[in-house]
Amino acid sequence: MGYSVEEYLASLLDWWDAVLLTARCPHCHGLYRRHQTRDRAAWDDCDHAQRLLVLRVRCSVCDRTQTVLPDFLTPYRRYRTPVREAVVTGEEAAKPCDERTVRRWQCAFATAVPLAVHAVTSWLLTEVFTLSRQDQRLLTGKQRGLAGLRWLRELAQQRGRAPAASGLFGWINREFGQHQAWYV
């Protein structure tokens, strides 16, 4: 649903229509109907937040509601996913927020990475495709940390199972976060 704020805003109604046509309730697999919209902030730094409308949908069978977030937002997180990813991976020199927040992000990331590596490895081995012997050895070996997660994403991209434009956090959260009870 858009890898950037600009892309999301440019085709907002198209994204919403696509969700209503294709998405199914994870609890009962019923169809969604539009329920309402909600105002959501997407923070770039401590001083600048962009206000967005996000779609709320309701299942026509079990009546549960969900908020449909674009790829650059993570549930329960204020800052956009690319900003958090750049800070945690050390790609951004200037910190967009205070040091306590950065330490909290790094601690949460260190906790979530082994879970993400395990989830992606299991998914690749059981569901996706046949692998070369070298890839199988690497997958069942000790792929740990950020480097292991990046390697797993590249492997999935080679097989067409990971979108090239999304960031590492966005891909992990979208593919595996909703099935587990964690988000990177």
TILUMRO-624224 format. One line per field, with one value per residue: chain; x, y, z of N, C-alpha, C in turn; residue in three letters. Coordinates in pm, 1 decimal, m for minus. Layout:
// TILUMRO-624224
chain (A:...)
nx (X:...)
ny (Y:...)
nz (Z:...)
cax (X:...)
cay (Y:...)
caz (Z:...)
cx (X:...)
cy (Y:...)
cz (Z:...)
res (Ala:...)
END
This chain:
// TILUMRO-624224
chain (A:A:A:A:A:A:A:A:A:A:A:A:A:A:A:A:A:A:A:A:A:A:A:A:A:A:A:A:A:A:A:A:A:A:A:A:A:A:A:A:A:A:A:A:A:A:A:A:A:A:A:A:A:A:A:A:A:A:A:A:A:A:A:A:A:A:A:A:A:A:A:A:A:A:A:A:A:A:A:A:A:A:A:A:A:A:A:A:A:A:A:A:A:A:A:A:A:A:A:A:A:A:A:A:A:A:A:A:A:A:A:A:A:A:A:A:A:A:A:A:A:A:A:A:A:A:A:A:A:A:A:A:A:A:A:A:A:A:A:A:A:A:A:A:A:A:A:A:A:A:A:A:A:A:A:A:A:A:A:A:A:A:A:A:A:A:A:A:A:A:A:A:A:A:A:A:A:A:A:A:A:A:A:A)
nx (81.4:185.6:505.9:602.6:508.9:421.5:360.8:155.3:m41.0:m90.5:m235.7:m449.3:m733.1:m738.6:m576.6:m734.1:m966.1:m852.9:m780.2:m1032.4:m1132.1:m956.5:m851.6:m887.0:m1049.1:m840.5:m931.8:m1180.1:m1188.5:m1366.1:m1517.7:m1413.2:m1563.9:m1591.1:m1541.8:m1475.1:m1271.4:m957.2:m758.6:m408.9:m78.8:234.3:549.5:851.3:1062.0:1131.9:994.8:828.7:541.5:341.2:2.9:m222.6:m487.6:m613.3:m748.6:m1023.0:m1152.9:m1424.6:m1513.3:m1745.1:m1854.0:m1767.2:m1763.5:m1535.6:m1301.2:m1038.4:m742.8:m605.3:m286.2:m40.7:268.0:484.4:428.4:412.6:225.0:139.6:358.8:512.1:695.3:787.4:852.4:1088.0:1248.0:1297.5:1429.2:1659.9:1790.4:1835.0:1990.2:2212.5:2240.1:2166.2:2300.7:2223.7:2015.1:1665.5:1527.4:1526.8:1797.1:1715.1:1491.5:1610.1:1778.6:1579.5:1457.5:1675.0:1710.8:1462.8:1478.9:1701.4:1590.6:1382.0:1501.2:1619.8:1379.0:1258.2:1447.2:1422.5:1149.6:1148.1:1334.5:1208.3:981.0:1097.2:1213.5:997.0:774.2:822.8:1011.5:1229.0:1561.8:1912.5:2182.5:2382.1:2243.9:2055.6:2225.1:2323.6:2084.2:2004.5:2211.9:2391.5:2255.8:2243.0:2134.5:2139.3:2275.3:2220.6:1943.3:1919.9:2042.6:1859.6:1637.8:1732.8:1760.9:1491.6:1402.1:1535.3:1388.4:1151.0:976.9:982.2:915.4:1105.1:1117.8:1039.8:1145.6:1363.1:1249.6:979.5:914.8:950.5:764.5:523.2:507.3:548.0:496.9:221.8:143.3:294.4:333.8:471.9:645.2:893.5)
ny (m120.3:125.9:259.5:492.1:809.4:990.0:825.0:673.3:872.3:960.7:759.8:686.5:613.3:409.5:217.4:155.9:49.2:m179.0:m323.9:m381.0:m548.2:m767.2:m847.7:m1063.5:m1159.7:m1247.9:m1413.5:m1543.4:m1557.1:m1404.1:m1154.7:m812.1:m496.9:m147.5:46.3:280.2:579.7:685.5:924.6:942.6:983.3:1023.5:1017.2:1192.9:1314.4:1454.2:1694.5:1705.8:1583.0:1406.6:1415.0:1154.7:977.5:667.1:351.3:188.2:m130.6:m366.5:m696.5:m884.1:m1115.2:m1194.3:m949.8:m818.4:m551.0:m387.2:m192.1:m73.6:m37.5:157.1:46.8:186.6:241.2:112.1:m96.3:40.5:209.3:528.3:663.4:666.0:362.0:344.9:547.4:455.0:218.8:314.8:447.2:239.4:53.6:203.3:361.3:622.9:923.8:1153.9:1169.0:1131.3:1173.4:1168.4:1024.4:822.0:711.9:608.9:413.0:245.0:157.4:16.2:m186.9:m321.6:m404.3:m576.2:m780.0:m868.2:m952.6:m1223.7:m1373.9:m1293.4:m1387.1:m1661.9:m1701.5:m1623.6:m1805.9:m2054.3:m2021.1:m1996.4:m2251.2:m2430.8:m2344.0:m2198.5:m2248.9:m2462.3:m2511.9:m2450.5:m2668.9:m2531.7:m2298.4:m2419.9:m2520.5:m2280.5:m2165.9:m2342.9:m2311.5:m2083.0:m1820.6:m1509.8:m1206.6:m874.0:m893.3:m1158.3:m1142.2:m959.8:m1113.3:m1325.2:m1186.5:m1101.5:m1350.3:m1428.4:m1225.1:m1288.8:m1506.2:m1388.8:m1332.9:m1123.2:m782.0:m545.8:m273.2:m219.8:m152.8:m332.7:m369.1:m310.7:m520.1:m750.0:m698.9:m689.8:m944.2:m1131.3:m1028.6:m1000.8:m1260.4:m1352.4:m1231.0:m990.2:m697.1:m551.4)
nz (0.0:m78.7:m61.9:26.5:172.1:m20.7:m243.0:m133.4:m77.8:m337.3:m462.9:m298.0:m281.7:m468.8:m344.6:m123.8:m246.4:m362.9:m135.4:m26.8:m223.2:m229.1:24.4:309.2:611.8:881.5:1080.0:1019.4:747.4:603.1:386.0:366.3:450.9:395.6:680.4:834.8:839.0:970.4:1138.2:1122.8:1238.8:1076.6:1162.0:1090.7:1219.3:1545.2:1535.5:1313.9:1177.0:952.4:866.5:800.5:635.9:728.4:641.9:794.1:832.7:836.3:913.1:728.4:824.6:1094.2:1223.8:1321.9:1350.1:1168.5:1121.0:827.1:737.5:558.4:394.9:502.3:764.3:1095.4:1311.6:1627.2:1641.0:1627.8:1457.8:1108.9:932.2:757.2:873.4:1136.8:1070.5:938.4:1149.8:1339.8:1196.1:1150.7:927.3:912.9:1002.5:1153.4:1429.2:1454.1:1685.6:2050.3:2251.8:2427.9:2301.3:2070.9:2186.2:2291.5:2051.8:1940.9:2129.1:2114.9:1851.3:1861.0:2012.1:1846.5:1606.0:1609.5:1622.3:1383.1:1194.3:1238.6:1167.6:894.6:788.7:838.2:679.5:423.5:395.7:413.3:261.8:24.6:m206.9:m406.5:m304.9:m357.4:m259.1:m123.1:m40.3:127.5:329.3:430.4:521.7:726.4:890.6:1097.2:1062.3:1169.8:1323.5:1175.8:929.5:853.9:826.5:616.1:412.9:392.1:297.1:47.6:m74.6:m87.2:m255.4:m493.7:m572.9:m626.1:m414.0:m235.7:m218.5:m400.0:m343.3:m81.1:253.8:479.6:740.3:685.6:509.1:673.4:880.3:735.4:609.9:817.5:1072.8:1143.2:1184.4:1388.6:1722.1:1717.8:1608.6:1408.1)
cax (0.0:267.9:631.6:632.6:390.0:377.4:299.5:29.8:m138.2:m122.1:m334.0:m516.9:m859.5:m708.4:m529.0:m847.9:m1049.3:m780.9:m791.8:m1169.5:m1154.3:m867.1:m817.3:m979.5:m1033.1:m752.8:m999.2:m1285.1:m1170.7:m1478.1:m1486.9:m1417.1:m1636.8:m1539.0:m1605.7:m1453.0:m1132.1:m900.3:m643.1:m288.1:41.5:355.0:656.2:984.4:1152.7:1057.4:918.6:748.7:454.8:245.2:m125.3:m274.1:m608.3:m597.7:m875.6:m1067.9:m1242.4:m1497.9:m1545.4:m1889.4:m1896.9:m1746.8:m1773.7:m1411.6:m1247.7:m893.1:m690.6:m516.4:m177.0:51.9:391.7:582.3:385.8:407.5:129.6:186.4:481.9:487.6:782.9:778.0:940.5:1221.6:1324.1:1344.1:1526.7:1785.3:1855.4:1878.6:2096.1:2327.0:2248.6:2135.9:2391.4:2146.9:1905.7:1544.3:1462.5:1622.2:1879.0:1636.7:1408.8:1701.0:1816.5:1462.5:1445.1:1782.2:1682.5:1350.1:1529.1:1786.6:1501.5:1297.1:1575.0:1623.2:1245.8:1237.9:1532.8:1361.4:1025.2:1180.4:1400.2:1104.5:897.7:1172.4:1237.2:876.3:665.1:846.3:1071.3:1342.5:1684.5:2037.8:2239.4:2453.3:2143.3:1999.8:2324.0:2325.2:1959.1:1999.6:2328.2:2377.4:2226.9:2196.8:2148.1:2097.3:2333.0:2143.3:1811.3:1936.3:2070.8:1735.0:1552.4:1787.8:1727.0:1349.8:1389.1:1579.7:1280.3:1030.2:886.9:994.3:917.2:1235.8:1111.8:1012.3:1259.5:1374.8:1149.0:847.4:895.1:935.5:637.4:411.3:501.3:555.5:456.8:83.1:126.4:359.4:281.7:577.2:676.4:1028.4)
cay (0.0:244.3:251.8:625.5:890.2:1048.6:719.1:639.2:979.5:973.6:659.6:646.0:544.0:284.7:121.2:114.1:m40.9:m305.9:m394.8:m431.1:m655.2:m883.2:m888.8:m1149.3:m1156.8:m1356.8:m1497.8:m1627.5:m1548.8:m1332.9:m1033.8:m686.2:m382.6:m22.0:78.5:422.2:620.3:735.4:1011.8:879.9:1063.2:955.4:1105.8:1186.5:1353.3:1497.9:1816.8:1703.2:1467.3:1424.3:1353.8:1069.2:900.2:523.2:282.4:88.2:m224.9:m455.9:m824.4:m900.3:m1237.7:m1194.0:m810.6:m763.4:m439.2:m375.2:m75.1:m111.1:59.4:148.1:m24.7:268.0:254.2:m11.9:m83.2:82.7:287.1:664.6:702.2:585.6:246.2:373.6:630.5:366.0:125.2:386.2:474.7:114.3:m9.3:292.4:426.3:764.7:983.8:1241.4:1099.3:1212.7:1183.8:1165.2:903.1:716.2:647.7:529.8:292.9:157.0:96.0:m81.0:m300.4:m394.9:m467.1:m689.6:m885.8:m917.6:m1009.2:m1371.2:m1422.6:m1269.8:m1481.0:m1794.3:m1703.6:m1620.4:m1932.0:m2158.3:m1992.0:m2030.2:m2395.6:m2512.9:m2298.1:m2114.5:m2298.9:m2552.8:m2435.9:m2520.8:m2726.0:m2425.3:m2216.5:m2498.8:m2521.8:m2147.0:m2144.5:m2421.6:m2274.2:m1979.8:m1687.9:m1431.0:m1062.1:m793.6:m948.1:m1277.1:m1100.4:m903.5:m1222.7:m1397.1:m1104.9:m1109.8:m1482.5:m1424.3:m1137.3:m1363.4:m1597.6:m1310.5:m1339.0:m1003.7:m663.0:m479.6:m134.6:m203.0:m167.2:m459.9:m373.9:m318.0:m654.9:m843.3:m672.7:m723.6:m1086.8:m1220.6:m964.9:m1023.8:m1399.2:m1359.4:m1120.1:m889.6:m614.0:m495.0)
caz (0.0:m89.2:10.3:77.7:198.9:m147.2:m322.5:m66.9:m97.9:m479.6:m506.7:m175.1:m304.4:m539.9:m245.0:m42.5:m326.9:m377.2:m7.2:m12.9:m320.3:m216.5:160.7:381.8:756.5:924.5:1178.2:961.1:601.6:543.7:309.9:439.8:397.8:449.8:808.1:859.8:824.5:1094.9:1121.6:1178.6:1217.7:1029.6:1208.3:1030.1:1327.3:1664.3:1513.0:1192.9:1153.7:845.0:899.8:693.6:661.5:708.2:627.2:891.6:767.0:925.1:851.1:710.6:891.2:1240.0:1269.0:1378.6:1271.8:1157.7:1053.8:717.6:736.0:446.2:424.3:574.8:903.5:1171.9:1422.0:1760.1:1629.5:1585.4:1348.3:987.2:934.0:703.2:967.8:1243.1:1013.4:913.4:1277.9:1403.1:1116.5:1143.8:796.7:927.2:1100.0:1242.3:1495.8:1446.2:1816.1:2160.4:2265.7:2494.2:2198.9:1986.0:2263.2:2298.2:1919.6:1923.5:2217.7:2056.1:1729.1:1899.7:2058.3:1737.9:1492.8:1608.0:1588.2:1240.3:1120.7:1249.8:1089.7:752.0:755.1:833.8:562.5:302.5:387.0:403.5:178.0:m90.9:m330.1:m392.1:m283.5:m382.9:m136.2:m52.2:26.9:237.2:438.0:490.8:594.4:849.2:970.7:1200.2:1007.8:1283.0:1320.2:1062.7:805.5:820.1:782.5:481.3:320.9:371.3:211.3:m87.6:m125.7:m122.2:m371.4:m611.9:m611.0:m650.3:m299.3:m151.9:m303.3:m398.2:m297.8:61.7:342.6:550.4:846.5:624.0:455.7:785.1:948.2:648.3:582.4:932.3:1198.3:1182.6:1224.9:1519.0:1802.4:1727.4:1493.8:1416.6)
cx (84.5:390.8:675.0:501.2:333.9:305.3:163.3:m76.9:m181.2:m229.9:m411.0:m643.0:m838.9:m660.9:m646.5:m938.1:m983.2:m789.8:m930.5:m1198.5:m1075.2:m845.3:m928.5:m948.0:m943.5:m820.1:m1099.1:m1281.3:m1290.5:m1430.5:m1494.1:m1511.8:m1578.5:m1616.6:m1595.7:m1308.9:m1087.3:m780.0:m523.3:m168.9:155.5:471.9:785.5:1091.5:1067.3:965.2:820.7:671.9:358.6:117.1:m177.7:m408.7:m576.6:m736.2:m900.9:m1168.3:m1307.5:m1531.3:m1696.6:m1942.8:m1886.9:m1750.4:m1649.7:m1361.3:m1096.1:m859.0:m591.4:m410.4:m93.7:184.3:491.5:540.9:378.1:305.0:199.8:317.8:449.9:567.7:766.2:884.1:1076.7:1308.8:1381.2:1450.5:1661.8:1861.5:1913.3:1994.0:2218.0:2342.2:2224.7:2223.3:2315.3:2029.0:1780.9:1477.3:1568.7:1690.5:1804.2:1551.2:1494.4:1743.5:1700.8:1440.9:1550.4:1759.5:1568.5:1394.1:1614.3:1703.4:1425.0:1373.6:1584.7:1488.0:1219.1:1321.3:1471.4:1234.7:1054.1:1244.3:1298.6:1018.1:968.9:1188.7:1109.2:782.3:705.0:897.6:1181.3:1469.7:1805.4:2091.7:2313.4:2354.7:2080.5:2095.5:2327.1:2198.8:1955.1:2119.2:2295.4:2361.7:2167.2:2210.5:2102.4:2151.1:2256.5:2005.6:1817.5:1960.7:1942.9:1640.5:1602.1:1754.0:1579.5:1326.1:1429.9:1471.1:1148.0:931.8:901.0:997.8:1048.4:1230.4:1092.4:1139.5:1256.1:1268.8:1008.8:816.0:870.0:800.5:517.8:396.5:485.3:503.6:315.3:59.9:192.6:301.7:388.3:589.5:814.9:1016.9)
cy (125.0:235.7:387.5:699.9:944.2:945.8:679.9:744.5:992.3:875.3:601.2:564.0:413.5:177.4:67.0:18.3:m176.7:m389.1:m457.3:m546.0:m781.8:m933.3:m972.4:m1140.1:m1273.0:m1453.5:m1594.0:m1631.3:m1486.1:m1210.8:m911.5:m588.6:m257.9:12.2:228.0:454.7:678.0:821.6:947.3:967.7:973.2:1048.9:1080.6:1220.2:1406.0:1616.1:1807.9:1571.8:1500.4:1349.2:1278.1:1012.2:754.0:459.5:186.9:0.2:m313.4:m582.6:m839.9:m1024.5:m1225.5:m1055.1:m756.6:m652.0:m441.9:m244.0:m122.6:m2.2:44.9:85.6:55.6:294.6:116.8:6.3:m47.1:160.4:424.8:700.9:609.6:475.3:275.5:458.0:541.7:269.5:192.5:413.3:346.5:49.4:80.1:363.7:576.1:823.3:1070.6:1164.2:1187.0:1236.1:1172.3:1028.3:789.2:638.8:560.3:402.9:194.0:85.3:m13.3:m205.3:m385.4:m468.1:m589.0:m807.6:m948.7:m986.7:m1161.5:m1433.4:m1407.5:m1365.6:m1620.2:m1804.5:m1706.9:m1751.4:m2044.6:m2142.4:m2032.8:m2180.9:m2475.1:m2472.3:m2250.7:m2187.6:m2399.1:m2469.1:m2519.3:m2574.9:m2620.9:m2335.9:m2290.3:m2503.0:m2386.5:m2121.9:m2220.3:m2393.2:m2162.8:m1841.6:m1603.4:m1282.2:m999.3:m848.6:m1072.2:m1242.3:m1040.1:m1013.0:m1301.0:m1318.6:m1107.9:m1243.7:m1487.0:m1334.4:m1208.6:m1456.2:m1524.3:m1309.2:m1220.9:m881.7:m587.6:m341.6:m119.9:m220.7:m301.4:m473.1:m388.6:m456.7:m754.7:m823.6:m717.0:m874.6:m1172.2:m1160.8:m995.4:m1166.4:m1426.5:m1242.9:m1012.4:m814.5:m557.7:m344.4)
cz (0.0:m2.6:63.9:97.9:67.2:m233.6:m263.9:m94.4:m243.9:m524.3:m389.1:m200.2:m380.7:m442.4:m165.0:m119.0:m343.3:m249.4:5.5:m108.6:m289.2:m74.6:222.8:530.9:799.1:1021.3:1114.5:808.5:531.0:466.4:399.9:371.4:464.2:576.3:837.2:823.4:957.7:1061.6:1190.8:1145.9:1170.5:1058.4:1131.9:1132.7:1442.2:1638.5:1396.9:1178.9:1041.2:881.3:778.7:734.2:635.5:712.8:742.8:819.4:871.6:847.3:843.6:781.4:1043.3:1302.6:1339.7:1287.8:1274.2:1089.0:948.7:705.9:610.0:490.6:507.4:719.3:968.1:1283.7:1553.2:1756.1:1571.4:1460.7:1228.8:990.2:872.7:796.2:1078.6:1191.1:990.4:1042.6:1337.9:1327.4:1098.7:1011.2:805.0:1037.5:1200.9:1299.9:1492.2:1581.1:1925.4:2173.9:2334.8:2393.6:2109.2:2059.0:2272.6:2165.0:1901.1:2008.8:2161.3:1930.3:1762.2:1948.7:1942.5:1626.5:1497.9:1574.2:1438.6:1156.8:1124.1:1163.3:940.4:708.6:744.0:709.8:434.7:286.2:359.9:291.7:39.8:m214.3:m301.7:m387.3:m322.4:m250.7:m54.7:24.0:144.0:356.1:508.4:572.3:726.3:938.9:1067.0:1137.6:1119.1:1252.6:1190.3:930.8:760.2:767.3:641.7:378.5:290.3:280.8:67.5:m152.5:m168.4:m243.4:m499.7:m662.8:m632.8:m535.3:m203.9:m243.3:m288.2:m334.3:m147.7:142.5:413.8:659.1:789.1:572.2:568.2:854.4:865.1:632.2:706.8:1061.8:1240.4:1228.5:1359.4:1599.7:1819.6:1597.3:1515.4:1414.9)
res (Met:Gly:Tyr:Ser:Val:Glu:Glu:Tyr:Leu:Ala:Ser:Leu:Leu:Asp:Trp:Trp:Asp:Ala:Val:Leu:Leu:Thr:Ala:Arg:Cys:Pro:His:Cys:His:Gly:Leu:Tyr:Arg:Arg:His:Gln:Thr:Arg:Asp:Arg:Ala:Ala:Trp:Asp:Asp:Cys:Asp:His:Ala:Gln:Arg:Leu:Leu:Val:Leu:Arg:Val:Arg:Cys:Ser:Val:Cys:Asp:Arg:Thr:Gln:Thr:Val:Leu:Pro:Asp:Phe:Leu:Thr:Pro:Tyr:Arg:Arg:Tyr:Arg:Thr:Pro:Val:Arg:Glu:Ala:Val:Val:Thr:Gly:Glu:Glu:Ala:Ala:Lys:Pro:Cys:Asp:Glu:Arg:Thr:Val:Arg:Arg:Trp:Gln:Cys:Ala:Phe:Ala:Thr:Ala:Val:Pro:Leu:Ala:Val:His:Ala:Val:Thr:Ser:Trp:Leu:Leu:Thr:Glu:Val:Phe:Thr:Leu:Ser:Arg:Gln:Asp:Gln:Arg:Leu:Leu:Thr:Gly:Lys:Gln:Arg:Gly:Leu:Ala:Gly:Leu:Arg:Trp:Leu:Arg:Glu:Leu:Ala:Gln:Gln:Arg:Gly:Arg:Ala:Pro:Ala:Ala:Ser:Gly:Leu:Phe:Gly:Trp:Ile:Asn:Arg:Glu:Phe:Gly:Gln:His:Gln:Ala:Trp:Tyr:Val)
END
